[in-house]
């Protein structure tokens, strides 16, 4: 698969419609794979409405829970009991009530350091994938969910940080975050995130308008550099769109 030059931009009316559209894309992506499915979740506030939908009565019965494995693109290096822990939010919102425990793959945050946690997660991903090198013809994930921070970071890949240039390792430790909360992180790298059939960004709310403007202008920010080897989609709501392109493009 060759990476697309430009992401597909889809505009929804508001955050609720965006979450609904995201849920439908997740279900459509699951439907394309009759075998084992791997979905890489994201943290922060952007996916919470989506996670609530995936756990409600409408969608819960449609997800083949016995075939779906759930990973996460980055994690704050805090205990799983900490409210800042990304996977803990996803687990509490929809995973623990539905997914087999062995199909939930959190980034370990009990290791001695973020780098040790990164090495452990890389081993888990490679064991799941069955190889230590990624094959462009065989994606690691069916879908990777992403968001964009106010500085243009995605996952925990921050502008100007060495991790954004990593080309060999699948997972890296990030000793210091560029934005709040200022805690160490563990993050998948761009090559690992790119190894997917679909990368889906959710960008919603008026507060995201400044960074979406920069992304649409093509600034070389991590959220611009993140591309799937398959399909990349930016799903945004009207509130996040710059004034000049209201209604989408």
C-alpha positions as CSV (number, residue, x, y, z in Angstrom):
1,X,0.0,0.0,0.0
2,X,1.3,3.5,-0.8
3,X,0.6,6.4,1.5
4,X,-1.9,8.9,0.2
5,X,-0.5,12.3,-0.5
6,X,-3.4,14.1,1.2
7,X,-5.8,13.0,3.9
8,X,-9.5,12.9,3.1
9,X,-11.3,15.7,4.8
10,X,-14.9,14.9,6.0
11,X,-16.9,17.6,7.8
12,X,-19.8,16.9,10.2
13,X,-22.2,19.4,11.7
14,X,-21.1,19.0,15.4
15,X,-19.3,16.8,17.8
16,X,-22.2,14.4,18.2
17,X,-22.5,13.9,14.4
18,X,-18.7,13.5,14.2
19,X,-18.7,10.8,16.9
20,X,-21.5,9.0,15.0
21,X,-19.6,9.2,11.8
22,X,-16.5,7.9,13.5
23,X,-18.4,5.0,15.0
24,X,-19.8,4.1,11.5
25,X,-16.2,4.1,10.1
26,X,-15.0,1.9,12.8
27,X,-17.8,-0.6,12.2
28,X,-17.2,-0.4,8.4
29,X,-13.5,-1.1,8.9
30,X,-14.3,-4.1,11.2
31,X,-16.7,-5.4,8.6
32,X,-13.9,-5.6,6.0
33,X,-11.9,-8.1,8.0
34,X,-13.4,-11.6,8.7
35,X,-10.4,-12.6,10.8
36,X,-8.4,-11.1,13.7
37,X,-8.9,-7.3,14.0
38,X,-6.5,-4.8,15.6
39,X,-7.7,-1.3,16.5
40,X,-5.3,1.3,18.0
41,X,-7.1,3.7,20.2
42,X,-6.2,7.3,21.1
43,X,-6.3,9.2,24.4
44,X,-7.4,12.7,25.3
45,X,-10.8,14.2,25.0
46,X,-11.5,13.8,21.3
47,X,-12.5,10.1,21.3
48,X,-14.7,9.9,24.4
49,X,-18.0,10.4,22.6
50,X,-17.0,7.7,20.1
51,X,-16.1,5.3,23.0
52,X,-19.5,5.9,24.6
53,X,-21.2,5.1,21.3
54,X,-19.2,1.8,20.9
55,X,-20.3,0.8,24.4
56,X,-24.0,1.6,24.0
57,X,-26.8,-0.8,23.0
58,X,-26.8,0.2,19.3
59,X,-23.2,-0.7,18.6
60,X,-22.2,-3.2,21.4
61,X,-24.1,-6.0,19.7
62,X,-22.5,-5.3,16.3
63,X,-18.9,-5.5,17.4
64,X,-17.4,-9.0,17.1
65,X,-15.6,-8.7,20.5
66,X,-14.1,-12.1,20.3
67,X,-12.1,-11.1,17.2
68,X,-11.1,-7.5,18.0
69,X,-7.9,-6.6,19.8
70,X,-7.5,-3.1,21.3
71,X,-4.2,-1.3,21.5
72,X,-3.4,2.3,22.2
73,X,-1.2,4.8,20.4
74,X,0.3,6.5,23.4
75,X,0.0,6.6,27.2
76,X,0.8,8.9,30.0
77,X,3.3,7.2,32.3
78,X,1.0,7.1,35.3
79,X,-0.6,4.2,37.1
80,X,-3.7,2.6,35.6
81,X,-5.6,3.9,38.5
82,X,-4.7,7.5,37.7
83,X,-7.5,9.4,35.8
84,X,-4.8,10.7,33.4
85,X,-4.3,7.1,32.1
86,X,-5.6,6.9,28.6
87,X,-6.4,3.2,28.4
88,X,-8.1,3.3,31.8
89,X,-10.6,5.8,30.4
90,X,-11.3,3.6,27.4
91,X,-11.6,0.6,29.6
92,X,-14.0,2.3,31.9
93,X,-16.1,3.8,29.1
94,X,-16.6,0.6,27.0
95,X,-13.9,-2.0,26.9
96,X,-14.1,-3.7,30.3
97,X,-17.8,-4.4,29.9
98,X,-17.5,-5.9,26.5
99,X,-14.0,-7.0,25.4
100,X,-12.2,-10.2,26.6
101,X,-9.5,-9.1,29.0
102,X,-6.9,-10.8,26.9
103,X,-7.9,-8.6,23.9
104,X,-7.1,-5.4,25.7
105,X,-3.4,-4.4,25.3
106,X,-2.5,-1.4,27.5
107,X,0.9,0.2,27.5
108,X,2.7,-0.9,30.7
109,X,3.3,2.0,33.1
110,X,4.7,0.0,36.0
111,X,8.1,-0.4,34.3
112,X,11.0,1.5,35.8
113,X,11.0,4.1,33.1
114,X,9.0,5.2,30.0
115,X,11.7,3.7,27.8
116,X,11.4,0.4,29.5
117,X,7.6,0.6,29.1
118,X,8.2,1.4,25.4
119,X,10.4,-1.7,24.9
120,X,7.9,-3.9,26.6
121,X,5.0,-2.7,24.4
122,X,7.1,-3.0,21.3
123,X,7.7,-6.7,22.2
124,X,4.0,-7.2,22.7
125,X,3.2,-5.6,19.4
126,X,5.8,-7.6,17.6
127,X,4.5,-10.8,19.2
128,X,1.0,-10.0,18.0
129,X,2.2,-9.1,14.6
130,X,4.5,-12.1,14.3
131,X,7.6,-10.3,13.1
132,X,10.1,-7.6,14.2
133,X,9.9,-5.8,10.9
134,X,6.8,-4.2,9.5
135,X,5.7,-5.3,6.0
136,X,4.0,-2.5,4.0
137,X,1.7,-5.2,2.5
138,X,0.6,-6.5,5.9
139,X,-0.6,-3.7,8.2
140,X,-0.2,-4.0,11.9
141,X,-3.6,-2.4,12.6
142,X,-6.9,-2.3,10.8
143,X,-7.6,1.2,12.1
144,X,-5.6,3.8,14.1
145,X,-7.6,6.5,15.9
146,X,-5.7,9.8,16.2
147,X,-6.2,13.3,17.5
148,X,-4.4,16.6,17.2
149,X,-3.1,18.7,20.1
150,X,-3.0,22.5,20.3
151,X,0.7,22.4,19.3
152,X,0.1,20.0,16.4
153,X,1.3,16.9,18.2
154,X,-0.4,13.5,17.7
155,X,-0.1,10.5,19.9
156,X,2.8,11.7,22.1
157,X,4.9,12.8,19.2
158,X,5.6,16.5,19.8
159,X,7.0,19.1,17.4
160,X,10.7,19.3,17.5
161,X,11.2,16.3,19.7
162,X,13.6,13.5,18.6
163,X,10.8,10.9,18.8
164,X,9.1,12.3,15.7
165,X,12.2,11.4,13.6
166,X,12.3,7.8,14.8
167,X,12.3,5.4,11.8
168,X,13.4,2.0,13.4
169,X,11.7,1.6,16.7
170,X,8.0,0.9,17.0
171,X,7.5,2.5,20.4
172,X,9.5,5.2,22.3
173,X,9.6,6.8,25.7
174,X,9.0,10.5,25.9
175,X,10.6,11.9,29.1
176,X,8.7,15.2,29.1
177,X,5.5,16.3,27.4
178,X,5.2,19.6,25.4
179,X,1.7,20.3,26.7
180,X,-0.3,19.6,29.8
181,X,-0.4,17.2,31.6
182,X,3.3,17.5,31.9
183,X,4.0,13.8,32.7
184,X,6.3,11.4,30.8
185,X,4.7,9.5,28.0
186,X,5.1,6.3,25.9
187,X,4.2,6.6,22.2
188,X,4.1,4.6,19.1
189,X,6.3,6.1,16.4
190,X,5.2,7.3,13.0
191,X,6.2,4.1,11.2
192,X,4.2,1.9,13.6
193,X,1.1,4.2,13.4
194,X,1.3,4.3,9.6
195,X,1.1,0.5,9.5
196,X,-2.7,0.5,9.2
197,X,-5.5,0.2,6.7
198,X,-7.1,3.4,7.9
199,X,-5.9,6.3,10.1
200,X,-8.8,8.3,11.4
201,X,-8.3,11.7,13.0
202,X,-11.1,13.3,15.1
203,X,-10.8,17.1,15.4
204,X,-13.7,18.9,17.0
205,X,-14.6,22.1,18.7
206,X,-13.9,25.8,18.3
207,X,-10.7,25.5,20.4
208,X,-9.2,23.3,17.6
209,X,-9.7,25.9,14.9
210,X,-6.2,27.5,15.3
211,X,-4.4,24.2,15.0
212,X,-6.6,22.9,12.2
213,X,-5.9,26.1,10.3
214,X,-2.1,25.3,10.6
215,X,-2.6,21.7,9.7
216,X,-4.7,22.5,6.6
217,X,-2.0,25.0,5.6
218,X,0.5,22.1,5.5
219,X,2.8,23.1,8.4
220,X,5.3,20.3,9.0
221,X,3.7,19.3,12.3
222,X,3.5,15.7,13.7
223,X,-0.3,15.6,12.9
224,X,0.5,16.5,9.3
225,X,3.3,14.0,9.1
226,X,1.2,11.1,10.4
227,X,-0.1,9.2,7.5
228,X,-1.5,5.7,7.0
229,X,0.1,3.4,4.5
230,X,-3.6,2.9,3.5
231,X,-6.3,5.6,3.9
232,X,-6.0,8.7,6.1
233,X,-9.1,10.6,7.1
234,X,-9.5,13.9,8.9
235,X,-13.0,13.9,10.5
236,X,-13.8,17.4,11.7
237,X,-16.8,19.3,12.9
238,X,-18.0,22.8,11.7
239,X,-16.8,24.5,14.9
240,X,-13.2,23.4,14.2
241,X,-13.1,24.6,10.6
242,X,-11.4,27.9,9.7
243,X,-13.9,30.5,8.6
244,X,-12.7,30.5,5.0
245,X,-13.7,26.8,4.4
246,X,-17.0,26.6,6.3
247,X,-18.9,23.7,5.0
248,X,-15.8,21.7,4.1
249,X,-13.8,21.2,0.9
